[in-house]
Amino acid sequence: MNSCVLCHEDGGQILFKNDLYRIILVNDANYPGYLRIILNSHVKELTDLSDQDSIKVYEALLICERVVRDTMLADKINVASLGNVVPHLHWHIIPRYTNDLHFPNPIWGTATNNAYVPSGELLIRSKELAVKLIEKLAD
Amino acid sequence: MNSCVLCHEDGGQILFKNDLYRIILVNDANYPGYLRIILNSHVKELTDLSDQDSIKVYEALLICERVVRDTMLADKINVASLGNVVPHLHWHIIPRYTNDLHFPNPIWGTATNNAYVPSGELLIRSKELAVKLIEKLAD
């Protein structure tokens, strides 16, 4: 039995799940509307998937980015697959704003706007995002 | 005329170029074997491309990851499209080692191993990577 947290826990509020992956809304107080696509199986790198499955996951990434753009009205979307700490394949999809906690740094970099608190409007949009993504993926 | 640096400069040593994108070897003394795929046109987000073009770029990303894995023998590959500073679509493909300058943080995070210097072996592998990627993409 392995000790990987993403093998044993959902990793957040599941908005969608199929045989290959699940999409969760990340519980990060600084980044409303932050999504992760998490592979169900314990694979480490993108190229550990078949090309066909890898492209299926990428198509989900495009859907997530599109819905995040449409609902969160961010200044930039950041997308990353890192996995240095948890080497179980997952994509981060993060709406970024020029006044947010780390902008223009990645959210893993140095904080630049320490006084930042996401507006109530962003929290509302994050709820809309969850609804729209569920609708979109149910199609 | 825009001021985007990736519209006016190659952005590094070009290993491959087609109508849609170029692949460059990043000149980063701490991270030999670090590649970027840079779109030729000034687009900001993945979803600014047609799905067809977006998947073409993703297929190039998979080829890059595969060749980086095979030649750099990294402990993990990091992949990201951020663009907060230069909002011109580009993918980072970064071979990571458990003893490298920032591990397990992303390379944009806090340095953890300040004494790290890449081995000569990694510099040799980086040259092999360039050769193999050029061969692979010429197929």
Boltz contact constraints between the chains, C-beta under 6 A:
constraints:
  - contact:
      token1: [A, 45]
      token2: [B, 77]
      max_distance: 6.0
  - contact:
      token1: [A, 46]
      token2: [B, 65]
      max_distance: 6.0
  - contact:
      token1: [A, 47]
      token2: [B, 62]
      max_distance: 6.0
  - contact:
      token1: [A, 47]
      token2: [B, 65]
      max_distance: 6.0
  - contact:
      token1: [A, 47]
      token2: [B, 66]
      max_distance: 6.0
  - contact:
      token1: [A, 58]
      token2: [B, 58]
      max_distance: 6.0
  - contact:
      token1: [A, 62]
      token2: [B, 47]
      max_distance: 6.0
  - contact:
      token1: [A, 65]
      token2: [B, 46]
      max_distance: 6.0
  - contact:
      token1: [A, 65]
      token2: [B, 47]
      max_distance: 6.0
  - contact:
      token1: [A, 66]
      token2: [B, 47]
      max_distance: 6.0
  - contact:
      token1: [A, 76]
      token2: [B, 84]
      max_distance: 6.0
  - contact:
      token1: [A, 77]
      token2: [B, 45]
      max_distance: 6.0
  - contact:
      token1: [A, 78]
      token2: [B, 82]
      max_distance: 6.0
  - contact:
      token1: [A, 79]
      token2: [B, 81]
      max_distance: 6.0
  - contact:
      token1: [A, 80]
      token2: [B, 80]
      max_distance: 6.0
  - contact:
      token1: [A, 81]
      token2: [B, 79]
      max_distance: 6.0
  - contact:
      token1: [A, 82]
      token2: [B, 78]
      max_distance: 6.0
  - contact:
      token1: [A, 82]
      token2: [B, 106]
      max_distance: 6.0
  - contact:
      token1: [A, 84]
      token2: [B, 76]
      max_distance: 6.0
  - contact:
      token1: [A, 84]
      token2: [B, 104]
      max_distance: 6.0
  - contact:
      token1: [A, 85]
      token2: [B, 104]
      max_distance: 6.0
  - contact:
      token1: [A, 104]
      token2: [B, 84]
      max_distance: 6.0
  - contact:
      token1: [A, 104]
      token2: [B, 85]
      max_distance: 6.0
  - contact:
      token1: [A, 106]
      token2: [B, 82]
      max_distance: 6.0
  - contact:
      token1: [A, 106]
      token2: [B, 108]
      max_distance: 6.0
  - contact:
      token1: [A, 108]
      token2: [B, 106]
      max_distance: 6.0
  - contact:
      token1: [A, 108]
      token2: [B, 108]
      max_distance: 6.0
  - contact:
      token1: [A, 108]
      token2: [B, 109]
      max_distance: 6.0
  - contact:
      token1: [A, 109]
      token2: [B, 108]
      max_distance: 6.0
  - contact:
      token1: [A, 109]
      token2: [B, 109]
      max_distance: 6.0
